[in-house]
Every structure is written in structure tokens, then in C-alpha cells.
Amino acid sequence: MPGGNDLSPHLWAITGNIIGSQETNVHLSHCRGMTITGNCIYSCTNRNLLIEDSHHLTLSGNTSAATVGSTGWGFAWNGPTTSR
């Protein structure tokens, strides 16, 4: 943002957690410089991971399990995709 007033979440690590039994287990919105590694993400009713309008993310070494009867793993990316 102009003037250095960027208040978006950035430079965080989510590591080594057991995250589950929520509607959306992990929801990142307008984030940058985030690292999500080594987590067990399971049993969502909607999505295990939802990313919206975020960039410079690292997702690695996570274990994800679909809920029995669900239609998929529950990952969604909403926003532009670019390669630089």
C-alpha cells in the first residue's frame, strides 16, 4: 500500500500442527510470505485449505485427509495466478 501502511498478514509460519474438524480448516486471505509445512489437515465440512488473493506462499510436507463422503480434498485457490 502507498505510504508503507500495508497491514496484510505476512511472514508467518504454520508448522507442525493438527488442524481439523472445522468448516474451513485453514483460510488465508490477502496474505504474503506465508509458509505452511508439516501439518496434518483433516476432516473439514467445506475446505481443508482456502487461499484468497495471497502471494509468495510455500506449502510443503502437509498431510491432508478428505472427510468420508466428501467430493474431494477440499483445496481452493481464489485469486490471480502469476509466474515471475
BAMI-793264 format. One record per atom (N, C-alpha, C, O): residue in one letter; atom name; z, x, y. Coordinates in Angstrom, 2 decimals, padded with zeros to 5 digits, always signed. Layout:
BEGIN
{A, CA, {Z, X, Y}}
...
This chain:
BEGIN
{M, N, {+000.00, +000.84, -001.18}}
{M, CA, {+000.00, +000.00, +000.00}}
{M, C, {+000.00, +000.89, +001.25}}
{M, O, {+000.53, +002.00, +001.22}}
{P, N, {-000.58, +000.40, +002.32}}
{P, CA, {-000.58, +001.18, +003.55}}
{P, C, {+000.83, +001.46, +004.04}}
{P, O, {+001.73, +000.62, +003.91}}
{G, N, {+001.02, +002.62, +004.60}}
{G, CA, {+002.32, +002.96, +005.17}}
{G, C, {+003.35, +003.42, +004.15}}
{G, O, {+004.51, +003.62, +004.49}}
{G, N, {+002.95, +003.59, +002.89}}
{G, CA, {+003.89, +004.07, +001.88}}
{G, C, {+004.91, +003.03, +001.44}}
{G, O, {+006.00, +003.40, +001.02}}
{N, N, {+004.58, +001.75, +001.53}}
{N, CA, {+005.52, +000.69, +001.16}}
{N, C, {+005.23, +000.11, -000.22}}
{N, O, {+005.50, -001.07, -000.46}}
{D, N, {+004.68, +000.92, -001.12}}
{D, CA, {+004.36, +000.44, -002.46}}
{D, C, {+005.65, +000.24, -003.24}}
{D, O, {+006.30, +001.22, -003.61}}
{L, N, {+006.00, -001.00, -003.50}}
{L, CA, {+007.24, -001.31, -004.21}}
{L, C, {+006.98, -001.71, -005.67}}
{L, O, {+007.87, -002.22, -006.34}}
{S, N, {+005.75, -001.46, -006.16}}
{S, CA, {+005.45, -001.82, -007.54}}
{S, C, {+006.24, -000.92, -008.50}}
{S, O, {+006.52, +000.24, -008.19}}
{P, N, {+006.60, -001.47, -009.66}}
{P, CA, {+007.31, -000.65, -010.65}}
{P, C, {+006.43, +000.51, -011.10}}
{P, O, {+005.26, +000.30, -011.43}}
{H, N, {+006.97, +001.71, -011.12}}
{H, CA, {+006.19, +002.86, -011.58}}
{H, C, {+007.11, +003.96, -012.10}}
{H, O, {+008.29, +004.05, -011.78}}
{L, N, {+006.48, +004.81, -012.93}}
{L, CA, {+007.15, +005.96, -013.55}}
{L, C, {+008.39, +005.56, -014.36}}
{L, O, {+009.48, +006.09, -014.15}}
{W, N, {+008.18, +004.63, -015.28}}
{W, CA, {+009.24, +004.19, -016.20}}
{W, C, {+008.81, +004.50, -017.63}}
{W, O, {+007.62, +004.59, -017.92}}
{A, N, {+009.79, +004.66, -018.50}}
{A, CA, {+009.54, +004.82, -019.94}}
{A, C, {+010.36, +003.79, -020.70}}
{A, O, {+011.55, +003.61, -020.45}}
{I, N, {+009.70, +003.11, -021.62}}
{I, CA, {+010.37, +002.18, -022.53}}
{I, C, {+010.20, +002.80, -023.92}}
{I, O, {+009.11, +002.77, -024.48}}
{T, N, {+011.28, +003.34, -024.46}}
{T, CA, {+011.18, +004.17, -025.66}}
{T, C, {+012.31, +003.88, -026.64}}
{T, O, {+013.47, +003.78, -026.25}}
{G, N, {+011.96, +003.76, -027.92}}
{G, CA, {+012.94, +003.69, -029.00}}
{G, C, {+013.76, +002.42, -029.05}}
{G, O, {+014.94, +002.46, -029.39}}
{N, N, {+013.13, +001.28, -028.73}}
{N, CA, {+013.85, +000.01, -028.72}}
{N, C, {+013.38, -000.91, -029.83}}
{N, O, {+012.30, -000.73, -030.38}}
{I, N, {+014.20, -001.89, -030.14}}
{I, CA, {+013.82, -003.01, -031.00}}
{I, C, {+013.74, -004.21, -030.07}}
{I, O, {+014.75, -004.67, -029.54}}
{I, N, {+012.52, -004.73, -029.88}}
{I, CA, {+012.28, -005.78, -028.90}}
{I, C, {+011.68, -006.97, -029.64}}
{I, O, {+010.60, -006.84, -030.22}}
{G, N, {+012.34, -008.12, -029.63}}
{G, CA, {+011.80, -009.25, -030.37}}
{G, C, {+012.44, -010.57, -030.03}}
{G, O, {+013.38, -010.67, -029.24}}
{S, N, {+011.87, -011.59, -030.67}}
{S, CA, {+012.36, -012.97, -030.60}}
{S, C, {+012.34, -013.55, -029.20}}
{S, O, {+013.24, -014.30, -028.82}}
{Q, N, {+011.30, -013.20, -028.43}}
{Q, CA, {+011.12, -013.76, -027.09}}
{Q, C, {+009.76, -014.45, -027.04}}
{Q, O, {+008.94, -014.28, -027.94}}
{E, N, {+009.52, -015.23, -026.01}}
{E, CA, {+008.20, -015.84, -025.84}}
{E, C, {+007.16, -014.74, -025.63}}
{E, O, {+006.15, -014.69, -026.34}}
{T, N, {+007.41, -013.85, -024.67}}
{T, CA, {+006.61, -012.65, -024.45}}
{T, C, {+007.58, -011.48, -024.48}}
{T, O, {+008.45, -011.38, -023.62}}
{N, N, {+007.43, -010.60, -025.45}}
{N, CA, {+008.41, -009.53, -025.64}}
{N, C, {+008.38, -008.49, -024.53}}
{N, O, {+009.44, -008.10, -024.04}}
{V, N, {+007.19, -008.03, -024.12}}
{V, CA, {+007.07, -007.06, -023.03}}
{V, C, {+005.99, -007.58, -022.09}}
{V, O, {+004.86, -007.83, -022.51}}
{H, N, {+006.33, -007.75, -020.81}}
{H, CA, {+005.39, -008.24, -019.81}}
{H, C, {+005.38, -007.27, -018.63}}
{H, O, {+006.37, -007.15, -017.91}}
{L, N, {+004.26, -006.56, -018.45}}
{L, CA, {+004.11, -005.63, -017.34}}
{L, C, {+003.14, -006.25, -016.33}}
{L, O, {+002.04, -006.66, -016.70}}
{S, N, {+003.55, -006.32, -015.09}}
{S, CA, {+002.71, -006.88, -014.03}}
{S, C, {+002.75, -005.97, -012.82}}
{S, O, {+003.83, -005.66, -012.30}}
{H, N, {+001.57, -005.53, -012.36}}
{H, CA, {+001.43, -004.67, -011.18}}
{H, C, {+002.24, -003.37, -011.34}}
{H, O, {+002.92, -002.94, -010.42}}
{C, N, {+002.16, -002.78, -012.51}}
{C, CA, {+002.90, -001.54, -012.81}}
{C, C, {+001.94, -000.36, -012.83}}
{C, O, {+000.73, -000.53, -013.00}}
{R, N, {+002.49, +000.83, -012.65}}
{R, CA, {+001.68, +002.05, -012.78}}
{R, C, {+002.55, +003.17, -013.33}}
{R, O, {+003.75, +003.23, -013.07}}
{G, N, {+001.92, +004.05, -014.09}}
{G, CA, {+002.64, +005.20, -014.63}}
{G, C, {+003.70, +004.84, -015.65}}
{G, O, {+004.74, +005.49, -015.71}}
{M, N, {+003.46, +003.82, -016.44}}
{M, CA, {+004.44, +003.39, -017.44}}
{M, C, {+004.09, +004.01, -018.80}}
{M, O, {+002.92, +004.19, -019.13}}
{T, N, {+005.14, +004.31, -019.58}}
{T, CA, {+004.98, +004.81, -020.95}}
{T, C, {+005.78, +003.92, -021.88}}
{T, O, {+006.98, +003.72, -021.68}}
{I, N, {+005.11, +003.40, -022.90}}
{I, CA, {+005.77, +002.56, -023.91}}
{I, C, {+005.52, +003.23, -025.26}}
{I, O, {+004.40, +003.19, -025.77}}
{T, N, {+006.56, +003.86, -025.83}}
{T, CA, {+006.39, +004.61, -027.08}}
{T, C, {+007.56, +004.38, -028.03}}
{T, O, {+008.70, +004.18, -027.61}}
{G, N, {+007.25, +004.40, -029.32}}
{G, CA, {+008.27, +004.41, -030.36}}
{G, C, {+009.14, +003.17, -030.45}}
{G, O, {+010.29, +003.26, -030.87}}
{N, N, {+008.61, +002.02, -030.06}}
{N, CA, {+009.36, +000.78, -030.11}}
{N, C, {+008.93, -000.06, -031.30}}
{N, O, {+007.81, +000.09, -031.79}}
{C, N, {+009.79, -000.93, -031.77}}
{C, CA, {+009.45, -001.96, -032.74}}
{C, C, {+009.40, -003.27, -031.97}}
{C, O, {+010.42, -003.75, -031.47}}
{I, N, {+008.20, -003.84, -031.87}}
{I, CA, {+007.99, -005.06, -031.09}}
{I, C, {+007.57, -006.16, -032.07}}
{I, O, {+006.53, -006.03, -032.72}}
{Y, N, {+008.36, -007.22, -032.17}}
{Y, CA, {+008.14, -008.19, -033.24}}
{Y, C, {+008.46, -009.62, -032.80}}
{Y, O, {+009.12, -009.83, -031.78}}
{S, N, {+008.00, -010.57, -033.57}}
{S, CA, {+008.43, -011.96, -033.55}}
{S, C, {+008.38, -012.63, -032.18}}
{S, O, {+009.39, -013.11, -031.68}}
{C, N, {+007.19, -012.64, -031.58}}
{C, CA, {+007.03, -013.36, -030.32}}
{C, C, {+006.54, -014.77, -030.60}}
{C, O, {+005.95, -015.03, -031.65}}
{T, N, {+006.77, -015.67, -029.66}}
{T, CA, {+006.19, -017.00, -029.79}}
{T, C, {+004.86, -017.09, -029.04}}
{T, O, {+004.07, -018.00, -029.31}}
{N, N, {+004.61, -016.16, -028.11}}
{N, CA, {+003.37, -016.18, -027.35}}
{N, C, {+002.63, -014.84, -027.48}}
{N, O, {+001.55, -014.78, -028.07}}
{R, N, {+003.22, -013.77, -026.93}}
{R, CA, {+002.60, -012.44, -026.98}}
{R, C, {+003.66, -011.37, -027.17}}
{R, O, {+004.75, -011.46, -026.60}}
{N, N, {+003.34, -010.37, -027.95}}
{N, CA, {+004.23, -009.21, -028.04}}
{N, C, {+004.14, -008.37, -026.78}}
{N, O, {+005.15, -007.85, -026.30}}
{L, N, {+002.92, -008.22, -026.24}}
{L, CA, {+002.71, -007.37, -025.08}}
{L, C, {+001.68, -008.01, -024.16}}
{L, O, {+000.57, -008.32, -024.59}}
{L, N, {+002.06, -008.22, -022.90}}
{L, CA, {+001.17, -008.78, -021.88}}
{L, C, {+001.13, -007.80, -020.72}}
{L, O, {+002.17, -007.48, -020.14}}
{I, N, {-000.06, -007.33, -020.36}}
{I, CA, {-000.25, -006.39, -019.25}}
{I, C, {-001.16, -007.04, -018.23}}
{I, O, {-002.27, -007.47, -018.56}}
{E, N, {-000.70, -007.12, -016.99}}
{E, CA, {-001.48, -007.72, -015.91}}
{E, C, {-001.58, -006.76, -014.73}}
{E, O, {-000.58, -006.25, -014.25}}
{D, N, {-002.82, -006.53, -014.28}}
{D, CA, {-003.09, -005.75, -013.06}}
{D, C, {-002.26, -004.48, -012.98}}
{D, O, {-001.63, -004.21, -011.96}}
{S, N, {-002.27, -003.69, -014.04}}
{S, CA, {-001.50, -002.45, -014.12}}
{S, C, {-002.44, -001.30, -014.46}}
{S, O, {-003.53, -001.52, -014.99}}
{H, N, {-002.01, -000.08, -014.17}}
{H, CA, {-002.85, +001.07, -014.47}}
{H, C, {-002.01, +002.30, -014.76}}
{H, O, {-000.81, +002.34, -014.49}}
{H, N, {-002.67, +003.32, -015.33}}
{H, CA, {-002.03, +004.57, -015.75}}
{H, C, {-000.89, +004.31, -016.74}}
{H, O, {+000.25, +004.73, -016.53}}
{L, N, {-001.23, +003.61, -017.81}}
{L, CA, {-000.25, +003.26, -018.84}}
{L, C, {-000.50, +004.09, -020.09}}
{L, O, {-001.64, +004.42, -020.42}}
{T, N, {+000.59, +004.42, -020.79}}
{T, CA, {+000.49, +005.08, -022.09}}
{T, C, {+001.21, +004.22, -023.11}}
{T, O, {+002.40, +003.94, -022.96}}
{L, N, {+000.48, +003.79, -024.15}}
{L, CA, {+001.05, +003.03, -025.25}}
{L, C, {+000.82, +003.84, -026.51}}
{L, O, {-000.33, +004.12, -026.86}}
{S, N, {+001.88, +004.23, -027.19}}
{S, CA, {+001.72, +005.11, -028.35}}
{S, C, {+002.87, +004.96, -029.33}}
{S, O, {+004.03, +004.83, -028.93}}
{G, N, {+002.55, +004.97, -030.60}}
{G, CA, {+003.57, +005.03, -031.65}}
{G, C, {+004.47, +003.83, -031.75}}
{G, O, {+005.60, +003.94, -032.24}}
{N, N, {+004.02, +002.67, -031.29}}
{N, CA, {+004.82, +001.45, -031.40}}
{N, C, {+004.46, +000.73, -032.69}}
{N, O, {+003.34, +000.84, -033.18}}
{T, N, {+005.41, +000.00, -033.24}}
{T, CA, {+005.18, -000.83, -034.40}}
{T, C, {+005.23, -002.28, -033.94}}
{T, O, {+006.18, -002.69, -033.27}}
{S, N, {+004.22, -003.04, -034.31}}
{S, CA, {+004.17, -004.44, -033.90}}
{S, C, {+003.94, -005.31, -035.12}}
{S, O, {+003.12, -004.97, -035.98}}
{A, N, {+004.64, -006.41, -035.20}}
{A, CA, {+004.50, -007.34, -036.32}}
{A, C, {+004.22, -008.73, -035.80}}
{A, O, {+004.91, -009.21, -034.90}}
{A, N, {+003.22, -009.37, -036.37}}
{A, CA, {+002.89, -010.74, -036.00}}
{A, C, {+003.91, -011.69, -036.62}}
{A, O, {+004.45, -011.44, -037.69}}
{T, N, {+004.14, -012.78, -035.93}}
{T, CA, {+005.00, -013.83, -036.45}}
{T, C, {+004.26, -014.58, -037.54}}
{T, O, {+003.06, -014.84, -037.41}}
{V, N, {+004.93, -014.93, -038.61}}
{V, CA, {+004.31, -015.69, -039.69}}
{V, C, {+003.73, -016.98, -039.12}}
{V, O, {+004.42, -017.73, -038.43}}
{G, N, {+002.46, -017.22, -039.42}}
{G, CA, {+001.79, -018.42, -038.93}}
{G, C, {+001.13, -018.24, -037.57}}
{G, O, {+000.46, -019.16, -037.10}}
{S, N, {+001.28, -017.09, -036.94}}
{S, CA, {+000.63, -016.87, -035.65}}
{S, C, {-000.83, -016.53, -035.87}}
{S, O, {-001.25, -016.25, -037.00}}
{T, N, {-001.60, -016.55, -034.79}}
{T, CA, {-003.04, -016.31, -034.90}}
{T, C, {-003.41, -014.86, -034.66}}
{T, O, {-004.59, -014.52, -034.76}}
{G, N, {-002.47, -014.00, -034.34}}
{G, CA, {-002.80, -012.61, -034.10}}
{G, C, {-001.57, -011.79, -033.78}}
{G, O, {-000.44, -012.23, -034.00}}
{W, N, {-001.80, -010.60, -033.26}}
{W, CA, {-000.71, -009.67, -032.96}}
{W, C, {-000.07, -009.94, -031.62}}
{W, O, {+001.02, -009.44, -031.35}}
{G, N, {-000.71, -010.72, -030.76}}
{G, CA, {-000.09, -011.11, -029.50}}
{G, C, {-000.18, -010.07, -028.41}}
{G, O, {+000.79, -009.87, -027.68}}
{F, N, {-001.34, -009.40, -028.26}}
{F, CA, {-001.55, -008.47, -027.16}}
{F, C, {-002.56, -009.06, -026.20}}
{F, O, {-003.55, -009.65, -026.62}}
{A, N, {-002.31, -008.90, -024.90}}
{A, CA, {-003.25, -009.38, -023.89}}
{A, C, {-003.28, -008.43, -022.71}}
{A, O, {-002.24, -007.94, -022.27}}
{W, N, {-004.47, -008.19, -022.21}}
{W, CA, {-004.66, -007.37, -021.01}}
{W, C, {-005.39, -008.24, -020.00}}
{W, O, {-006.51, -008.67, -020.26}}
{N, N, {-004.77, -008.52, -018.87}}
{N, CA, {-005.39, -009.30, -017.81}}
{N, C, {-005.55, -008.43, -016.59}}
{N, O, {-004.55, -008.01, -016.00}}
{G, N, {-006.74, -008.15, -016.20}}
{G, CA, {-006.99, -007.33, -015.03}}
{G, C, {-008.22, -006.48, -015.23}}
{G, O, {-008.81, -006.48, -016.31}}
{P, N, {-008.61, -005.77, -014.21}}
{P, CA, {-009.82, -004.96, -014.32}}
{P, C, {-009.59, -003.77, -015.24}}
{P, O, {-008.48, -003.27, -015.37}}
{T, N, {-010.66, -003.34, -015.88}}
{T, CA, {-010.61, -002.12, -016.68}}
{T, C, {-011.57, -001.12, -016.06}}
{T, O, {-012.72, -001.45, -015.76}}
{T, N, {-011.11, +000.08, -015.86}}
{T, CA, {-011.96, +001.12, -015.29}}
{T, C, {-011.76, +002.42, -016.05}}
{T, O, {-010.72, +002.65, -016.66}}
{S, N, {-012.77, +003.25, -016.00}}
{S, CA, {-012.70, +004.59, -016.56}}
{S, C, {-012.95, +005.57, -015.44}}
{S, O, {-013.97, +005.49, -014.77}}
{R, N, {-012.03, +006.50, -015.24}}
{R, CA, {-012.19, +007.50, -014.18}}
{R, C, {-012.02, +008.87, -014.74}}
{R, O, {-012.12, +009.86, -014.01}}
